[in-house]
Amino acid sequence: MKSKSRNIVFSLVAVLLIAATGFAASEEKLDHDNSILSVFLQPSISFISFEERKYFQEAIDTLYYGFKENAVNSAESLNVAKQDFQKVNFCFPITAGIQWQFTEDHFLSAGIGFIYDNESVVLTDRKSNTHSYEYTLQGIPFYLEYRFALPKNFITLSTGGLFSLAVRWYWVLPGTEIYTTWGKLDAETPLLGTGFGVSVGYLFATWKSFKLYGDIGFNSISVKSNKKFSDIVPNGPDEKAKWNLGGLQLQIRGSFGLWDKPKPKDDDDDDDDENKPKVRIIDDTKKDSTNVIADSAKVDSTNANTTVTDSLKAVQDSAKVAADTAKAIVDSANVVTGTAKVATDTANATLDSAKTAPKAAKEPATPENAPAKSSPTAPAEEIKTKGD
């Protein structure tokens, strides 16, 4: 019965691990758990801190030595044999509950669990008859849990994900007890609770509304009874019984969102998110970063002003050169115009001379118009002699 129940729970844990591997292949962004209201199932592996197991081992040892003493010869003494209880109480608790995210990355949960750990041994007497002895730890804890996500500035992985820290407070419900071959004792159920728990979890797989957390932690569920251990085990202590159902736990929580947050419109297509410009948030409290940015902006502004001034000066110089060139062109045009005017006047004078020359050639020579013959001029000396 013990091994069968353990195999069932172990199979359930293995199925969840295989499913987690499959879901992890279709990675969605694991930055946040978007479920507002969800239900969960949480199988776990627990190493119970049950130190009172020594009372049951002492009882088995006493029975064994009693069988040895009753043997009448060596053959019967050889028939006597025993098994010892395990030195570690190892079991597979399972928990179910409901979770509410009242603000982003802050969760309140309520859960109820079932703890069952059966330990049994077999003794053989001198006549080879077998005798079975056992004790069973059973617990029905109820707890309230507060879980909050750790910012990525503190803890992160290269693939992203959601780390969380959880704290719990436990109560035990009726049905929490120890029953053995020799008797049974029930645990008290105080209203103020019986213990606490703390764990660190990681959201390692998600598929639509289904999410898988892996947790490791420790809890202490200290219970007590009005009865004594001497009522349920031979030679047990006569004081009121106390024991602990907590210990180190490894657990996998599979949650299903009943009510999820609506997805933002910009996040409908995750493929486009990589092409979108990333906004860099600058922390104003970091004065060094602010000063560096201000200095960089100042240098950029100075460089920009210098560049603009140089550009304007170059444009002005170019405009001045263009004006001087245009003036030289105008002066050259004036010189050409003056030269052309002189040439025109010369041509007109030549034309007038040409018109006068043919007219003089057409008139005949007459005595009136013939040129008068000039008389020979007397020498100056002769004229002077006659005068005398």
C-alpha positions as CSV (number, residue, x, y, z in Angstrom):
1,M,0.0,0.0,0.0
2,K,2.8,2.3,0.9
3,S,4.8,1.7,-2.3
4,K,1.7,1.9,-4.5
5,S,0.7,5.4,-3.2
6,R,4.2,6.6,-3.6
7,N,4.4,5.3,-7.2
8,I,1.2,7.1,-8.0
9,V,2.4,10.5,-6.7
10,F,5.9,10.0,-8.3
11,S,4.2,9.3,-11.7
12,L,2.2,12.5,-11.3
13,V,5.3,14.5,-10.7
14,A,7.1,12.9,-13.7
15,V,4.2,13.7,-16.0
16,L,4.3,17.3,-14.9
17,L,8.0,17.5,-15.5
18,I,7.6,16.1,-19.0
19,A,4.8,18.5,-19.7
20,A,7.0,21.4,-18.5
21,T,9.7,20.4,-21.0
22,G,7.1,20.5,-23.8
23,F,5.6,23.8,-22.7
24,A,9.0,25.4,-22.4
25,A,9.7,24.7,-26.1
26,S,6.9,27.2,-27.0
27,E,8.3,30.0,-25.0
28,E,6.2,33.0,-24.4
29,K,7.4,36.1,-22.6
30,L,7.8,35.1,-18.9
31,D,8.2,38.7,-17.5
32,H,4.9,38.5,-15.7
33,D,2.1,36.2,-14.6
34,N,-0.9,37.8,-16.3
35,S,-3.6,35.8,-14.4
36,I,-5.7,37.8,-12.0
37,L,-7.5,34.7,-10.6
38,S,-6.2,31.2,-11.0
39,V,-6.4,27.7,-9.5
40,F,-3.4,25.5,-8.9
41,L,-2.3,22.0,-8.1
42,Q,1.0,21.5,-6.4
43,P,2.7,18.1,-5.9
44,S,5.9,18.1,-4.0
45,I,8.7,16.1,-2.4
46,S,9.1,16.5,1.3
47,F,11.7,15.4,3.8
48,I,9.8,15.6,7.1
49,S,11.6,16.7,10.2
50,F,10.1,13.9,12.4
51,E,12.7,13.3,15.1
52,E,10.3,11.2,17.2
53,R,10.9,8.3,14.8
54,K,13.5,7.1,17.4
55,Y,10.7,6.0,19.7
56,F,9.4,3.6,17.1
57,Q,12.8,2.3,16.3
58,E,13.5,1.7,20.0
59,A,10.2,-0.3,20.2
60,I,11.3,-2.5,17.3
61,D,14.7,-3.1,18.8
62,T,13.0,-4.1,22.1
63,L,10.8,-6.6,20.3
64,Y,13.7,-8.0,18.4
65,Y,15.8,-8.6,21.5
66,G,12.7,-10.2,23.1
67,F,12.4,-12.7,20.3
68,K,16.1,-13.5,20.6
69,E,15.8,-14.2,24.3
70,N,12.8,-16.5,23.7
71,A,14.8,-18.7,21.3
72,V,15.6,-22.0,23.0
73,N,18.4,-23.0,20.7
74,S,20.7,-21.5,18.1
75,A,18.5,-22.6,15.2
76,E,15.5,-20.7,16.6
77,S,17.8,-17.7,17.3
78,L,18.9,-17.7,13.7
79,N,15.3,-17.4,12.6
80,V,14.8,-14.2,14.4
81,A,15.3,-11.2,12.1
82,K,14.1,-7.6,11.9
83,Q,13.9,-4.6,9.6
84,D,14.7,-1.1,10.7
85,F,12.6,2.0,10.1
86,Q,14.0,4.5,7.6
87,K,16.1,7.2,9.1
88,V,14.5,9.8,6.8
89,N,10.8,10.4,6.5
90,F,10.3,10.9,2.8
91,C,6.9,11.5,1.3
92,F,4.9,13.3,-1.5
93,P,2.5,15.9,-0.2
94,I,0.0,17.4,-2.6
95,T,-1.7,20.7,-2.3
96,A,-4.5,22.5,-4.2
97,G,-5.7,26.1,-3.9
98,I,-6.7,29.4,-5.5
99,Q,-4.5,32.4,-6.2
100,W,-5.4,36.1,-6.6
101,Q,-3.1,38.7,-8.1
102,F,-4.3,41.9,-6.4
103,T,-1.6,44.1,-8.1
104,E,1.0,43.4,-10.6
105,D,3.4,40.6,-9.4
106,H,1.8,40.4,-6.0
107,F,-0.3,37.4,-5.2
108,L,-2.4,36.1,-2.3
109,S,-3.2,32.4,-2.2
110,A,-5.1,30.0,-0.1
111,G,-4.4,26.3,-0.2
112,I,-5.1,23.0,1.5
113,G,-2.8,20.0,1.4
114,F,-2.5,16.4,2.3
115,I,0.6,14.8,3.9
116,Y,0.9,11.1,4.2
117,D,3.9,9.1,5.3
118,N,3.6,5.4,6.2
119,E,6.6,3.6,7.6
120,S,6.5,-0.2,8.2
121,V,8.8,-3.0,9.2
122,V,8.6,-6.8,9.5
123,L,10.0,-8.9,12.4
124,T,10.4,-12.6,12.3
125,D,10.2,-14.6,15.6
126,R,12.0,-17.8,16.6
127,K,9.4,-20.0,14.9
128,S,9.7,-18.0,11.6
129,N,6.4,-16.2,12.1
130,T,6.3,-12.7,10.7
131,H,5.0,-9.7,12.6
132,S,4.3,-6.3,10.9
133,Y,4.6,-3.0,12.7
134,E,4.0,0.5,11.4
135,Y,3.3,4.1,12.1
136,T,1.8,6.7,9.8
137,L,2.1,10.4,9.8
138,Q,-0.9,12.2,8.4
139,G,-1.5,15.9,8.1
140,I,-4.1,18.2,6.5
141,P,-2.5,21.6,6.5
142,F,-4.3,24.8,5.4
143,Y,-2.3,27.8,4.6
144,L,-2.4,31.4,3.4
145,E,0.4,32.5,1.1
146,Y,1.8,35.8,0.0
147,R,4.0,35.7,-3.1
148,F,5.7,38.5,-4.8
149,A,7.9,38.6,-7.9
150,L,11.5,39.7,-7.5
151,P,12.6,42.5,-9.9
152,K,14.9,41.5,-12.7
153,N,17.4,44.0,-11.3
154,F,18.0,41.5,-8.5
155,I,17.7,38.1,-10.1
156,T,17.4,37.1,-13.8
157,L,18.4,34.5,-16.3
158,S,19.5,34.9,-19.9
159,T,16.2,33.5,-21.1
160,G,14.2,35.8,-18.9
161,G,11.6,34.6,-16.5
162,L,9.9,35.4,-13.2
163,F,11.5,34.7,-9.9
164,S,9.3,35.0,-6.8
165,L,9.5,34.7,-3.1
166,A,6.7,33.2,-1.1
167,V,5.9,33.2,2.7
168,R,3.1,31.1,4.2
169,W,1.3,30.6,7.5
170,Y,-0.1,27.2,8.4
171,W,-3.1,25.8,10.3
172,V,-3.8,22.1,10.7
173,L,-7.3,20.7,10.2
174,P,-9.0,17.7,11.8
175,G,-7.5,14.5,10.4
176,T,-4.0,15.5,11.3
177,E,-2.8,12.6,13.4
178,I,-0.4,9.7,14.1
179,Y,-1.7,6.2,14.0
180,T,0.3,3.1,14.7
181,T,0.1,-0.6,15.3
182,W,-0.5,0.1,19.0
183,G,-2.8,3.2,18.9
184,K,-3.6,6.6,17.6
185,L,-3.3,10.2,18.7
186,D,-5.0,13.3,17.2
187,A,-3.4,16.7,16.8
188,E,-4.8,19.9,18.3
189,T,-6.0,22.6,15.9
190,P,-5.2,26.0,17.4
191,L,-6.9,29.0,15.8
192,L,-3.7,31.0,15.7
193,G,-1.9,28.5,13.5
194,T,0.9,26.0,13.8
195,G,3.8,27.1,11.6
196,F,5.3,29.0,8.7
197,G,6.9,28.4,5.4
198,V,9.2,30.2,3.0
199,S,10.2,29.3,-0.6
200,V,11.8,30.7,-3.7
201,G,10.0,29.9,-7.0
202,Y,10.7,30.3,-10.7
203,L,8.1,30.5,-13.5
204,F,9.9,28.3,-16.0
205,A,7.1,27.4,-18.5
206,T,3.9,28.8,-19.7
207,W,1.4,27.9,-22.4
208,K,-1.6,30.2,-22.8
209,S,-3.3,30.3,-19.4
210,F,-1.4,27.3,-18.0
211,K,1.8,28.1,-16.1
212,L,4.4,26.0,-14.2
213,Y,6.4,27.1,-11.2
214,G,9.3,25.3,-9.6
215,D,9.8,26.0,-5.9
216,I,12.3,25.1,-3.3
217,G,11.8,26.0,0.4
218,F,11.4,25.0,4.0
219,N,8.3,24.9,6.2
220,S,7.7,24.1,9.9
221,I,4.4,22.7,10.9
222,S,4.7,22.0,14.6
223,V,1.7,20.2,16.1
224,K,0.9,18.7,19.5
225,S,-1.7,16.5,21.1
226,N,-3.3,16.0,24.4
227,K,-2.2,12.3,24.3
228,K,1.2,10.9,25.0
229,F,3.6,8.9,22.8
230,S,3.4,6.1,25.4
231,D,-0.2,5.7,24.2
232,I,0.8,4.7,20.7
233,V,4.3,3.2,21.1
234,P,5.7,0.8,23.8
235,N,8.0,2.5,26.2
236,G,7.3,6.0,24.7
237,P,7.6,9.2,26.8
238,D,4.8,10.0,29.2
239,E,4.7,13.7,28.3
240,K,2.2,15.2,25.8
241,A,3.1,14.4,22.3
242,K,4.7,17.0,19.9
243,W,6.0,16.5,16.4
244,N,6.7,18.4,13.2
245,L,5.2,17.7,9.8
246,G,7.4,20.3,8.0
247,G,10.9,20.1,6.4
248,L,12.7,20.7,3.2
249,Q,10.4,20.7,0.2
250,L,10.8,20.6,-3.6
251,Q,7.5,21.4,-5.3
252,I,6.0,22.0,-8.8
253,R,3.0,24.3,-9.0
254,G,0.8,24.1,-12.1
255,S,-1.7,26.9,-12.3
256,F,-4.5,27.7,-14.6
257,G,-5.8,31.2,-15.1
258,L,-9.5,31.6,-14.7
259,W,-9.4,35.3,-15.3
260,D,-6.5,36.8,-17.1
261,K,-5.5,40.4,-17.8
262,P,-6.3,41.6,-21.3
263,K,-3.3,41.8,-23.6
264,P,-2.2,45.3,-24.7
265,K,-3.0,46.0,-28.4
266,D,0.7,46.7,-29.1
267,D,1.6,43.2,-27.8
268,D,-0.7,41.2,-30.0
269,D,2.2,40.4,-32.4
270,D,5.3,39.5,-30.5
271,D,7.3,39.3,-33.8
272,D,7.1,43.1,-34.3
273,D,8.4,43.8,-30.8
274,E,12.0,43.1,-31.8
275,N,11.8,45.8,-34.6
276,K,10.3,48.4,-32.3
277,P,12.7,51.0,-30.8
278,K,13.5,50.3,-27.3
279,V,12.9,53.0,-24.8
280,R,15.7,53.6,-22.4
281,I,14.7,54.6,-18.9
282,I,17.1,56.9,-17.2
283,D,17.1,56.9,-13.4
284,D,17.1,60.5,-12.3
285,T,18.7,59.6,-9.0
286,K,21.9,58.7,-10.7
287,K,23.6,62.1,-10.8
288,D,26.7,60.9,-12.6
289,S,24.7,59.6,-15.5
290,T,22.7,62.9,-15.7
291,N,25.9,65.0,-15.6
292,V,27.4,62.9,-18.4
293,I,24.3,63.3,-20.5
294,A,24.2,67.1,-19.9
295,D,27.9,67.5,-20.8
296,S,27.4,65.5,-24.0
297,A,24.4,67.7,-24.9
298,K,26.4,70.9,-24.2
299,V,29.3,69.7,-26.4
300,D,26.9,68.7,-29.2
301,S,25.2,72.1,-29.0
302,T,28.6,74.0,-29.2
303,N,29.7,71.9,-32.1
304,A,26.4,72.5,-33.9
305,N,26.7,76.3,-33.4
306,T,30.3,76.4,-34.7
307,T,29.3,74.4,-37.7
308,V,26.4,76.7,-38.6
309,T,28.6,79.8,-38.2
310,D,31.3,78.4,-40.5
311,S,28.7,77.4,-43.0
312,L,27.2,81.0,-43.0
313,K,30.6,82.5,-43.4
314,A,31.4,80.3,-46.3
315,V,28.1,81.2,-48.0
316,Q,28.9,84.9,-47.5
317,D,32.3,84.6,-49.1
318,S,30.9,82.7,-52.0
319,A,28.3,85.4,-52.5
320,K,31.0,88.1,-52.5
321,V,33.1,86.3,-55.1
322,A,30.0,85.9,-57.3
323,A,29.3,89.6,-57.0
324,D,32.9,90.5,-58.0
325,T,32.7,88.2,-60.9
326,A,29.4,89.7,-62.1
327,K,31.0,93.2,-61.9
328,A,34.0,92.2,-64.0
329,I,31.6,90.8,-66.6
330,V,29.7,94.1,-66.7
331,D,32.9,96.1,-67.1
332,S,34.1,93.8,-69.9
333,A,30.7,94.3,-71.6
334,N,31.1,98.1,-71.4
335,V,34.5,97.9,-73.0
336,V,33.2,95.8,-75.8
337,T,30.3,98.3,-76.3
338,G,32.8,101.2,-76.6
339,T,34.9,99.4,-79.1
340,A,31.9,98.6,-81.1
341,K,30.8,102.3,-81.1
342,V,34.3,103.4,-82.4
343,A,34.1,100.9,-85.1
344,T,30.7,102.1,-86.1
345,D,31.8,105.7,-86.3
346,T,34.8,104.8,-88.5
347,A,32.6,102.8,-90.8
348,N,30.2,105.8,-91.2
349,A,33.1,108.1,-92.0
350,T,34.4,105.8,-94.6
351,L,30.9,105.5,-96.1
352,D,30.6,109.3,-96.4
353,S,34.0,109.6,-98.1
354,A,32.9,106.9,-100.5
355,K,29.8,108.8,-101.4
356,T,31.6,112.1,-102.1
357,A,34.3,110.6,-104.4
358,P,32.0,109.4,-107.2
359,K,30.3,112.8,-107.5
360,A,33.4,114.8,-108.1
361,A,34.5,112.4,-110.8
362,K,31.3,112.9,-112.8
363,E,31.7,116.7,-113.3
364,P,33.7,117.8,-116.7
365,A,36.5,120.1,-116.6
366,T,35.6,123.7,-117.8
367,P,37.4,126.9,-117.8
368,E,35.3,128.1,-115.0
369,N,36.0,125.3,-112.9
370,A,39.4,124.6,-114.1
371,P,42.0,125.4,-111.7
372,A,43.8,128.7,-112.3
373,K,47.3,128.5,-113.5
374,S,49.6,129.9,-111.1
375,S,52.2,132.4,-112.5
376,P,55.7,131.6,-111.9
377,T,56.9,133.3,-108.9
378,A,59.7,135.6,-109.4
379,P,62.7,135.2,-107.4
380,A,62.8,137.3,-104.4
381,E,66.0,139.0,-105.3
382,E,64.8,140.3,-108.6
383,I,61.8,141.8,-107.3
384,K,63.8,143.7,-104.8
385,T,66.1,145.1,-107.5
386,K,63.3,146.5,-109.5
387,G,61.8,148.2,-106.6
388,D,64.9,150.1,-106.0
